[in-house]
Amino acid sequence: MKIMLPIAVICMLPSTVQNSFSVDLEFVRKNFKQATSNKKTCQMLIEKLEKNTTSNVHLAYLGALQAIWAKHAFSPATKLKTFNKGKQNLEKAVKNEPNNVEIRFLRLTIQQNAPFFLNYDQNIATDKAFILKNKNAISSVTLQQLINKIL
C-alpha cells in the first residue's frame, strides 16, 4: 500500500525519510510542461526523480527532464552532457518497456523539440503512430491532456 503525502509535507521530511516515498507521477505530469520554461521547476523535479526513480516511467520522466535541463544550462558542454544523459535514460526506459504509451510520449516530446544537429529524431513517426493507436488506454486525465496538446 502506497502512502501519498502532499509535496509540501514531503519537502519538510528529513531526506532519509523522503527517499522511502515514491515520487507522485501525477505531480510530475502536472508540472512537466512548466519545467520547459521554468528552471526552478525543472531542477526540483530532476532532484526528486534522481533520489527515487522507482519505475521505468519515473526513469523516462527523469530522462526527459534532463534533456529539457539542457535548455536551462549555461555552457554548451553542460548542455550537451545533460542532454545526452537524459537521452540515455529515456532510451533505457523505452528499451525496458517499449509498449508503454507514456514513455513513448516522453521520447516523442523530446525528439520533436530537440535541435536538428543533435540528430535525435529517429522515432518521431513510429512513436506518434504508437501513441495515436494506444492513447485510449491511458487512465490519467493529466497525461491525456498533455498528449492531446502535443498531437
Secondary structure, 3 states (H helix, E strand, C coil): CCCCCCHHHHHHCCHHHHCCCCCCHHHHHHHHHHHCCCHHHHHHHHHHHHHCCCCHHHHHHHHHHHHHHHHHCCCHHHHHHHHHHHHHHHHHHHHHCCCCHHHHHHHHHHHHHCCHHHCCCCCHHHHHHHHHHHHHHCCCHHHHHHHHHHC
